[in-house]
Amino acid sequence: MSKRLGGARRRTRRTFAKETRDKGKVRISKYLEEFKPGDKVCLQFEPSVAEGRYFHRYHSNMGHIKARRGDCYEVIVRVSKNERTLFVHPVHLKRILQ
């Protein structure tokens, strides 16, 4: 039996790289952003922050906040007929205005 090659971030070098103009530190307001249960969010990677990431399959999916867990949030994402619960740091979340 062969071993699986690579890890969860395999082949994502160009996909999640920042544009040249956007490189640098992340604003502190992104770290301190508050979400309430029921808020709709979009999952967007912040490449310069490693903590609280999710699997790359869910990149740019929509979801809603269920609860807060420590520094991260529980986000419910619908995948086909199933719902998945992801634990995501607020740096990787983008609020959707209705």
N, C-alpha and C positions, 0 to 999 in steps of 0.2 A: 504494500500500500504506500502511496506517495504522500508526502507532507504538503500541507497547504502553504503556498508561497505568499509572503507579504502579510500585512496587517489591515486594520480597518481604514487606514488613510492611503492605501496603495493606489497609485495612478491618479492622484488628486493634486499634483503639484501645480499644474496650470489652471485647473478648474477653480481652486480656492485661493489663488494668489491675488494679492492686491494690485491695483493699477499703480504705476509709478508715482503719480501725483498723490495718491491716497496713503502712501506708506508713512509710518510714524506711529506715535502714541495714540491710544484710544482716549477719547474724552472721558472725563470722570463722570459726567452725567449719564453716559451709557451704562456704567457700573451701578449707579445708584437709582436707575429708573425703576419705578414701582408699577406693578400690574395688579389688577384686582381679579378675583375669580369671575369668569365669564368674558373677560376681554379677549377679542380676537387678535391673533398675532400671526406673523409670517416668520418662518425659520430662515435666518440669513447668517451664514458663517461670518465670524470675525476672525480672519486667519492669524492675527497676532496674539490671540488669547487661546490657550490650549485647554483651560479648565471648562467643564460644563458643556462639552461638545456632544453632539448626537451623531448617529451613523449617517454617512453622506447620502444614503438613499432618500432621506427625508428633507434634503435641502430644498428650499423655496416652497415647501408645503405650508398650507394654512392650518391653523389649529386654534384652540381656545384654552385659556388658563383654567386649571382645576384648583390648584392650591399652591402654597409656597412651602418649600422644603429647604430650610437652611438658607444658603445664598441663592439657590436655584428655584425654578418653578416647575410644577408638573404641567405638562402641555399634552392635551388630547389631540391626536392627529388621526384623521380617518384615512385608511388605506384599503381601497376597494370596499368590501363590506365590513371590514374589521376596524376597531378603534385601537390605537396604540398609545401608551402612556410613555412620554419621554421626559427626562429630567434635564432641563436646559438652563444655562446661566443667562441672565438678562442681557448680556452683551450680544448674544446671538439671536435675540428676539427683536422684531420690528413691529410696532403697534399698527394695526389697520384701522383707519378712521372710517366711520360709517356715515 
